[in-house]
Amino acid sequence: MNTKVENDNETTLKRLYWHSRRGMLELDLLLLPFARDDLSSCDNRTLEKYRYLLEQEDQDLFVWLTGREEAPDPVLREIVALVLECALKRRSE
């Protein structure tokens, strides 16, 4: 039973990584490292927030992740902040 949960989680992470590939360099530079390096340590609630973020249009993601505009939804603002925090942490390492 534990193996099934691990497999389901691994499948979820792989899907989220795949959906993080947006084809826009600026988004890929933020989302792919986050999906690759940070998602595995996130709880299910955060994974759902990230999935919700990925459902948004690329143009919206771009302005939110570059700080040009604030996301209209508090859930989106929270996950955008987490992605950016992790990106900053990676740069300082």
Buried (B, 14 or more C-beta within 10 A) or exposed (E): EEEEEEEEBEEBBEEBBEBBEBEEEEBEEBBBBBBEEBBEEBEEEBBBBBBEBBEBEEEBBBEBBEEEEEBEBEEBEEBBEBBBEBBEEEEEE
